[in-house]
Amino acid sequence: MIKKPMLLRKLKENNGSERKIIGLLGAHRGAGVTYTGVLIAYFFAVEKGIKTAYLECNNHRDFIRLQNSYEWDDEDDNSFSLDQITYYKQVHKSQIAGILNENYESYIIDFGTDFISAKEDFMRCTSKIIIGDRSVWNLSKTVSFLKNLELIKGSNNWIHMIPCADQRAIVRMRNISGKYFCAVPYEEDPTSLSKRTSKMFHSLFY
């Protein structure tokens, strides 16, 4: 009998379904990684009823601002939670494995913009997402970032997104980079996703 790889065994829930581990990486600071991650976390936790952990594995400290902007069911020095979502602040890479052993069915990991430091953990994610910027003046940053990833095996299968982009920005990025980009719709309230956003996430993750 052929043994399954250890990593894949660890990613299986008791019911046999594969845990979802979504890695997010931005082409540069301010591209919208945290915004996208919040929407994905809500999609899994509320739309799909899946217990979800969202890990801040970078030094941007965006989760502190997020925590201060809303009311939560539970809060402590390291995390805060609401309904089915737990947000982990300032997670060191040595802590990731421990959180992955917790009883969650989906994980969103925000690696910020430092691919070099995050590479090992990012490559283990079941879905890998690159976040670009809709702004013309940041176009070169996204293109340069993508160029640096071209030689990585399997990178052609990664998901590419641009938050709050119109169709013109998406077409421009596709033409210049040669990559297929999805537009993440603008959501004024991240706790109430539009049908368009839900449909897109469902098509990507199910």
Residue, then its C-alpha position, 0 to 999 in steps of 0.5 A: m500500500i502506497k503511503k500518502p505524503m505526511l503533509l497531505r495527511k496533516l491537511k486532512e480532517n477527520n471527515g476526510s475533506e482537505r483543509k484549506i490553507i490559503g497563502l496571500l502575498g502582496a506585490h508591494r505594501g498597500a496592494g490590498v492583501t489584508y482586505t482580500g484576506v478579510l473577505i476570504a475569511y468571512f466567506f469561509a466562516v459565514e457563507k460556508g460555516i467553516k471554522t477559520a483562522y486568519l494569521e498575520c505573518n508579517n510586521h505590518r501590524d494591520f490586525i491591530r487597526l482591524q481589532n480597534s475598528y470593530e467589536w469582537d466576541d473574544e480578545d486577548d494579547n495574541s488574537f481576537s475572534l468573532d463567530q467562526i473566525t479567529y484572527y492571530k496577530q503578529v504570528h512568528k513563523s515558528q508559531i505557524a505549525g502550532i496554529l495549523n494543528e488547532n481545530y480549524e477547517s480553513y486557514i488564511i495566512d497573510f505573508g505580507t510582501d516578503f516572499i524570501s522570508a515567507k517562501e517555505d511556508f507559502m509553498r506549503c499552502t494549498s492555494k497560493i494567491i498573489i495580490g497586485d495593485r490596480s493603480v497605474w503608478n504601481l503597475s511596474k512594482t507588480v510586474s517586477f514582483l511577478k518576474n521574480l517568481e517566474l522561475i519557481k516551479g508551479s507558479n503558473n498555477w497560482i491565483h492572481m488578484i487585484p482588489c477593487a479593480d475595474q475591468r480596464a485595470i484587469v485587462r491592462m495587467r493581463n496584457i502586460s504580465g501575461k497572467y490571468f488576474c481576478a478582480v476582487p470586488y469592492e465591499e463597503d462592509p466586509t461582513s456582508l459579501s455581495k453575490r459577485t464576491s461569493k460566487m468568485f470565491h466559490s469558483l476558486f476554492y470549491 
